Amino acid sequence: MENIKEVYDFYNNGAEIDRLERGLGKVEFYRSKEIISKYITEKSTIYDIGGGIGKYSEWLAELGHDVTLIELAPTAVDYAKNNMKTPYIAEVGDARKINKPDESADVVLLMGPLYHLQNESDREKALKEAYRLLKKGGLLIAAGISKFSSATWVLSVYGNGCDFIDDDIYMNMLKLELTTGKHNRPKEYPFLIANAYFHTIDGLRNEVRKSGFEIVENHAVEGCIWITPKLDEKWQDMNSRKRLLDIIHTTEHEESLMGLSPHFLVIGRK
């Protein structure tokens, strides 16, 4: 439970506020919405489980869907309630045990829980709950963080103002991630994401499949473009953004590149 408490505290202290509105978060949010839009094409009942401050809930509600945000951190739920522009339901809940009826949702989003549950048994509980909640034929949209995300990021800035690799504490964290998938945030690096589990695409697909889902597709979210120098500047330029998106769209299903993307989405059907 200590790991869950750290995650709870991380998000209860406002970690999600503005995250998807700055830096690489803007690309993550844009691309995740782009992908989700491919699958939710008609009015749906949607549970956004572990949805933080409700960024996806708000967007989906604006599109006319019936949305319920279910989030572990009470302050995140309060923030969602106080800042929503389009009405949706926001309530506190744990992804491993949701107080909703069987087969009551058309779509379940798990955009965070699976990478914040380090124990496989807890991830299985969250996936089984999603399966229970979905109507037959319903869709699961599950996000994972790449097992290689910390390593590729720190390598991309090594010697360019960031030499974390030279620190044994950071390197020990990296080695654990690369060998086990477990991310344990050192106290010396409080700005990093709270304790987490980082997947390979095969690992996430297998967990989704094991819980009874048919795999529909998987998508790289930010893909390989996140290593672009001056990404913020290029993303703001519409011509440059189009070219970056062309690269993502061409490679988003490429298995050999999937681990380079900081996030990926797996789509499952009940």
SVG drawing of the C-alpha trace seen along z (x, -y; Angstrom):
<svg xmlns="http://www.w3.org/2000/svg" viewBox="-26 -29 55 43">
<polyline fill="none" stroke="black" stroke-width="0.4" points="0.0,0.0 3.0,-2.3 3.4,-2.7 -0.3,-3.5 0.0,-6.1 2.8,-7.8 0.7,-7.9 -2.3,-9.2 -0.2,-12.0 1.4,-12.8 -1.9,-13.5 -3.7,-14.8 -1.0,-17.5 -2.0,-18.7 0.5,-17.0 -1.9,-16.8 -2.8,-20.5 -1.5,-22.0 0.6,-18.9 -1.2,-18.4 -0.9,-22.1 2.9,-22.4 5.9,-20.8 5.5,-17.2 2.2,-17.0 0.6,-19.1 1.6,-16.5 0.4,-13.6 -3.0,-15.3 -3.4,-16.1 -2.4,-12.7 -4.4,-10.8 -7.6,-12.7 -6.8,-12.0 -6.5,-8.3 -9.6,-8.1 -11.7,-9.9 -11.1,-7.0 -12.9,-4.7 -15.6,-6.8 -17.7,-7.8 -21.2,-7.9 -22.7,-9.0 -21.5,-6.8 -21.5,-6.2 -17.9,-6.6 -16.1,-5.9 -12.8,-7.9 -11.1,-5.8 -8.1,-7.4 -8.8,-10.5 -7.0,-13.0 -8.4,-16.5 -10.8,-15.5 -9.0,-16.8 -10.3,-13.9 -13.7,-13.9 -14.2,-17.5 -13.3,-17.1 -15.6,-14.0 -18.5,-15.8 -18.1,-18.7 -18.5,-16.2 -21.9,-15.2 -21.0,-11.9 -22.3,-10.9 -19.1,-10.9 -18.2,-9.9 -14.7,-10.7 -13.6,-8.3 -10.4,-9.4 -8.4,-8.3 -7.3,-11.7 -10.1,-13.8 -8.4,-17.2 -8.3,-16.2 -12.0,-15.5 -12.7,-18.8 -10.6,-20.6 -12.6,-18.9 -15.9,-19.8 -14.8,-23.4 -13.4,-23.9 -15.7,-22.0 -17.3,-24.0 -19.5,-21.2 -21.3,-19.1 -20.1,-15.6 -20.0,-13.4 -16.8,-13.5 -16.4,-11.2 -13.7,-9.6 -13.0,-5.9 -10.3,-3.2 -9.7,-1.6 -9.5,1.8 -13.0,1.6 -15.5,-0.6 -19.0,-1.3 -20.9,-1.0 -23.1,1.7 -22.0,4.5 -22.2,3.8 -23.0,0.1 -20.4,-1.6 -19.8,-1.7 -16.2,-2.8 -13.7,-2.6 -10.6,-4.8 -7.7,-3.7 -5.4,-6.6 -3.3,-6.3 -4.1,-3.4 -2.1,-0.7 1.2,-2.6 0.6,-3.5 -0.1,0.0 3.3,1.7 1.9,5.1 0.6,7.2 -2.3,8.5 -3.5,4.9 -3.3,4.1 -5.3,7.3 -7.9,6.2 -8.2,2.8 -8.5,4.6 -11.1,7.1 -13.1,4.2 -13.0,2.5 -14.2,5.7 -17.0,6.1 -18.2,2.5 -18.3,2.7 -21.2,3.8 -20.6,6.7 -18.7,5.2 -17.6,2.2 -14.2,0.7 -11.3,0.4 -8.7,-2.3 -5.6,-1.7 -2.5,-3.8 1.0,-2.6 4.3,-4.3 7.2,-2.8 9.7,-0.8 12.5,-2.8 11.0,-6.3 13.3,-7.5 16.4,-6.1 15.6,-7.6 14.8,-11.0 17.9,-11.2 20.1,-10.1 18.5,-12.8 19.7,-15.5 22.9,-14.0 25.7,-16.6 23.2,-19.2 22.4,-20.7 21.5,-17.5 24.0,-14.9 21.7,-12.7 23.4,-9.6 26.5,-10.5 24.6,-10.2 24.5,-6.7 21.2,-7.3 19.5,-8.1 21.4,-5.2 20.1,-2.7 16.6,-3.9 17.1,-3.4 18.5,0.1 15.5,1.1 13.2,-0.2 15.1,1.4 15.2,4.8 11.9,5.0 9.7,2.2 9.4,0.8 10.0,-2.9 10.8,-3.9 11.3,-7.6 14.3,-8.6 13.8,-11.2 16.6,-13.2 14.4,-13.6 11.0,-14.8 10.0,-16.3 9.8,-12.9 6.6,-10.9 5.5,-9.0 6.3,-5.3 5.0,-3.5 5.2,-0.5 6.5,-1.0 5.4,1.5 6.6,2.9 3.9,2.9 3.8,6.7 3.5,6.6 0.6,4.3 -1.2,6.1 -0.7,9.4 -2.2,8.0 -5.2,6.6 -5.7,9.9 -5.3,12.0 -8.2,10.1 -10.6,11.3 -10.3,8.5 -9.8,9.0 -6.9,6.7 -8.2,4.3 -5.1,2.2 -2.2,0.4 -0.9,-3.1 2.3,-5.0 1.1,-8.4 4.0,-10.8 6.0,-8.3 9.6,-9.1 9.0,-12.8 9.5,-13.8 13.2,-13.8 12.9,-16.8 15.1,-19.7 12.9,-22.8 9.8,-20.6 7.7,-23.3 8.6,-25.8 8.1,-23.3 4.7,-22.2 3.4,-25.8 4.3,-26.2 1.4,-24.6 3.5,-23.6 6.1,-21.9 3.4,-20.3 1.9,-18.8 5.2,-17.2 5.7,-15.9 2.2,-14.4 2.9,-12.9 5.8,-11.0 3.8,-9.8 0.8,-8.7 3.2,-6.8 4.9,-5.0 2.3,-4.8 1.8,-1.0 5.5,-0.2 6.4,2.5 10.1,1.8 9.6,-1.9 6.9,-1.4 9.2,-1.4 10.6,-4.8 7.3,-6.5 6.8,-7.7 3.2,-6.6 1.2,-4.1 -2.5,-3.1 -3.9,0.4 -7.5,0.7 -9.4,3.8 -12.9,5.0 -15.1,7.0"/>
</svg>
